[in-house]
């Protein structure tokens, strides 16, 4: 069965194409959230599949550069791919993937990359495993420093406005040394990293940004949330690490003191041995985490 596939032309078509995947995750987004998607993704990078004039699936792609061994290349960041349940197993997804990959080639993007919710789907379209990641959930009573750690420099909390200006240069410098990390434009920083709507908190508190400074320059940072809680007469709070980056051991965000927490959590952590294991404080220390060189936990609860 043939399906017509093209880029969407307006917000209504974008919403219908987006619904191809959104319905499986709890329904349509709010108008505000939908507009953030349109702003970042753009209409021209959201493809829709049509059957008898009606949209029955969609596939989008972010535009960014990704670090690869020896370089930094334009990349199609594949996202929000989905087919309506009424039209599954009819070739809709294949039609969408063909149009999307052709578009990426025309744009001069040698790589298309995605985070697959179902990894078995995409091998038929040329995708393969590129990296591994892990999760960490660590009770404070079992923590200790893996290696001797001497903090260097100073740390301070910053607000969202300063974070928006201070964090991107640090991120960009570090990502160029890490294959698989991708660039973030200003809108990405504003919408994904700094904005902090209630619906992204999953019951936790607001984002906190802390920077590490040495010789007057910011060379590392951490972003986290604190989810308070009490049970059986003691804290069951969680410290959710969203992102922590440092250029070297001395420039890592070091030891961050967050009292009244029971557990350190993060996911999306790279398993590359060069990243090291998270070094966390010894029992009795109220500090939450010490970050080794490079990337550390990324929490999906942004």
C-alpha positions in Angstrom: 0.0 0.0 0.0 1.4 3.4 -1.0 1.4 6.4 1.3 2.2 10.0 0.5 5.0 11.4 2.7 6.0 15.1 2.9 7.0 17.7 5.5 4.2 19.2 7.4 3.0 22.7 6.4 1.5 24.1 9.6 1.0 23.6 13.3 -2.2 21.5 12.8 -0.3 19.0 10.6 2.6 19.0 13.0 0.3 18.1 15.8 -1.3 15.3 13.9 2.1 13.9 12.9 3.3 14.3 16.4 0.3 12.3 17.7 1.6 9.3 15.9 4.0 8.8 18.9 2.5 11.0 21.5 -0.6 8.8 21.9 1.5 6.0 23.1 3.0 8.2 25.9 -0.2 9.5 27.4 -1.9 11.7 24.9 -1.4 15.0 23.0 1.0 17.6 24.5 -0.2 21.0 25.7 -0.2 23.9 23.2 2.7 25.4 24.9 4.7 22.2 24.8 3.8 21.6 21.2 5.0 25.1 20.2 8.4 24.3 21.9 8.6 21.2 19.7 7.8 23.2 16.6 10.3 25.9 17.4 13.1 23.4 18.0 12.3 20.8 15.4 10.8 23.1 12.7 8.0 22.2 10.3 10.3 21.2 7.5 11.9 18.5 9.6 8.7 16.8 10.6 7.5 14.3 8.0 4.0 13.1 7.9 2.5 10.0 6.1 -0.9 10.5 4.5 -3.6 8.0 3.7 -6.6 9.3 1.8 -5.7 12.8 2.8 -5.4 12.1 6.6 -2.2 11.9 8.6 -1.5 8.4 9.9 2.1 8.7 11.2 5.0 11.1 11.7 8.8 11.2 12.0 10.9 14.2 13.0 14.6 15.0 13.1 16.5 17.6 15.1 19.3 19.4 13.3 22.7 19.4 15.2 26.3 18.3 14.9 27.6 15.2 16.6 31.1 14.5 17.7 32.7 11.4 16.0 36.3 10.1 16.3 38.4 12.7 14.6 35.7 15.2 13.9 32.3 16.9 14.3 29.6 16.2 11.6 26.1 17.3 10.8 23.6 14.8 12.1 19.9 14.1 11.8 18.7 13.6 15.3 15.7 11.3 14.7 12.9 11.7 17.1 9.1 11.4 17.6 8.6 8.5 15.2 5.2 6.9 15.4 2.4 5.3 13.4 -1.3 5.4 14.2 -2.6 2.1 15.6 -5.1 2.0 12.8 -2.4 1.8 10.2 0.4 -0.4 11.6 2.0 -3.1 9.6 1.1 -1.5 6.3 4.4 0.1 5.3 3.8 3.5 6.9 7.0 3.5 8.9 9.1 2.3 6.0 7.8 5.2 3.9 8.6 7.7 6.6 12.1 6.3 7.2 12.8 6.4 3.4 11.7 10.0 3.1 13.6 11.1 6.3 16.9 9.5 5.3 16.6 10.9 1.8 16.1 14.3 3.3 19.1 13.9 5.6 21.3 13.0 2.6 20.1 16.0 0.7 21.0 18.2 3.7 24.6 16.8 3.7 24.1 14.9 7.0 26.2 11.7 6.9 24.8 10.4 10.2 21.2 9.8 11.4 21.1 8.9 15.1 18.3 8.0 17.5 17.5 6.7 21.0 15.2 3.8 20.2 12.4 3.0 22.6 12.2 -0.4 20.7 15.6 -1.2 19.4 14.4 -4.1 17.3 12.5 -1.8 14.9 15.3 0.1 13.3 17.9 -2.4 12.1 15.9 -2.9 8.9 16.5 0.8 8.1 20.2 0.6 8.5 20.6 1.6 12.2 22.8 -0.3 14.5 24.1 -0.2 18.1 26.4 2.8 18.6 26.9 3.0 22.4 25.9 1.7 25.8 24.7 3.5 28.9 23.8 2.7 32.4 21.8 3.8 35.4 22.8 4.5 39.0 20.8 4.3 42.1 23.0 4.5 45.1 22.0 4.4 48.8 24.1 6.9 50.8 25.2 4.4 53.4 27.1 2.4 50.7 29.0 5.3 49.2 32.7 6.1 49.5 35.3 7.8 47.3 36.8 5.3 44.9 40.1 7.3 44.8 41.6 10.0 46.9 40.0 13.3 45.9 41.3 16.8 46.6 38.9 19.5 45.6 40.4 22.3 43.5 38.8 25.6 42.9 35.4 26.8 44.3 31.7 26.1 43.7 28.7 28.2 43.7 25.0 28.0 42.9 23.7 30.1 39.9 20.3 31.1 38.7 18.7 30.2 35.4 19.8 33.4 33.6 23.4 33.0 34.5 23.3 29.2 33.8 22.0 30.0 30.3 25.1 32.1 29.5 27.7 30.2 31.6 27.0 26.5 30.9 26.9 26.3 27.0 30.6 27.2 26.5 31.7 24.5 29.0 29.4 21.9 27.4 30.6 22.7 23.9 34.3 22.5 24.9 33.8 19.1 26.6 31.5 17.6 23.9 34.1 18.0 21.2 36.3 15.4 23.1 33.4 12.9 23.5 32.2 10.9 20.5 28.4 10.7 20.5 27.7 14.0 22.2 25.7 16.5 20.1 25.6 20.2 19.9 22.9 22.3 21.5 21.6 25.5 20.0 20.2 28.4 22.0 16.6 27.1 21.8 17.7 23.7 23.1 19.4 25.3 26.1 16.4 27.5 26.8 13.7 24.8 26.3 15.4 21.6 27.4 18.1 22.6 29.9 16.9 25.8 31.6 13.1 25.8 31.4 11.7 23.9 34.3 7.9 23.3 34.0 6.1 21.3 36.7 5.2 18.5 34.3 8.9 17.6 33.9 9.7 17.3 37.6 8.1 14.0 38.4 7.4 15.0 42.0 10.8 16.5 42.6 11.8 20.1 43.3 13.1 22.7 40.9 16.4 22.4 39.0 19.5 23.6 40.7 22.6 24.7 38.8 26.1 24.7 40.4 29.3 25.7 38.7 32.9 24.9 39.5 35.4 27.8 39.1 39.2 27.7 39.0 41.4 30.7 38.4 38.3 32.8 37.8 36.9 30.6 35.0 34.0 28.1 35.0 35.4 24.7 34.0 32.6 22.4 35.2 29.0 22.3 36.3 26.3 20.1 37.7 22.5 20.2 37.3 20.3 18.3 39.8 17.0 18.1 41.6 16.2 17.2 45.2 13.1 15.1 45.8 12.3 15.2 49.6 10.6 12.4 51.4 10.3 10.8 54.8 9.6 7.2 55.8 10.0 5.2 59.0 11.2 8.2 60.8 14.1 9.0 58.4 14.7 10.7 55.1 14.0 8.8 51.9 14.9 11.8 49.8 16.5 11.4 46.3 19.2 13.5 44.7 18.5 13.3 40.9 21.5 14.2 38.9 20.5 15.6 35.5 23.9 16.4 34.1 27.4 16.8 35.5 30.4 17.8 33.3 34.0 18.6 34.1 37.0 18.9 31.8 39.5 17.1 34.0 39.7 15.8 37.6 40.6 19.2 39.0 37.9 20.9 37.0 35.1 18.5 37.8 32.2 19.8 39.9 33.7 18.1 42.9 31.8 17.5 46.1 28.4 19.1 46.3 26.8 19.2 49.8 23.1 18.4 49.8 21.9 17.3 53.2 18.8 15.2 54.0 19.1 12.8 51.1 18.9 9.1 51.1 19.8 8.1 47.5 21.7 9.4 44.5 20.1 8.6 41.2 20.9 9.2 37.5 20.5 7.5 34.2 22.0 7.8 30.7 25.5 7.3 32.2 28.1 6.4 29.7 29.8 3.0 30.2 33.1 4.1 28.5 35.8 3.2 31.1 37.4 6.6 30.3 34.5 8.2 32.0 35.3 6.5 35.3 32.9 5.4 37.9 31.0 8.0 39.9 32.9 8.9 43.0 30.5 9.6 45.9 31.1 10.6 49.5 31.9 8.3 52.3 29.3 7.3 54.9 28.4 10.1 57.2 29.4 12.8 54.7 26.4 15.0 53.6 28.0 15.6 50.2 26.1 14.1 47.3 28.5 13.3 44.5 31.9 14.0 43.0 32.2 14.0 39.3 35.1 12.4 37.4 36.3 13.7 34.1 33.9 13.9 31.3 30.2 13.0 31.3 28.2 11.7 34.2 24.6 10.8 34.9 21.8 12.2 32.7 18.4 12.0 34.4 15.4 11.6 32.1 13.3 13.6 34.5 14.4 16.9 33.1 
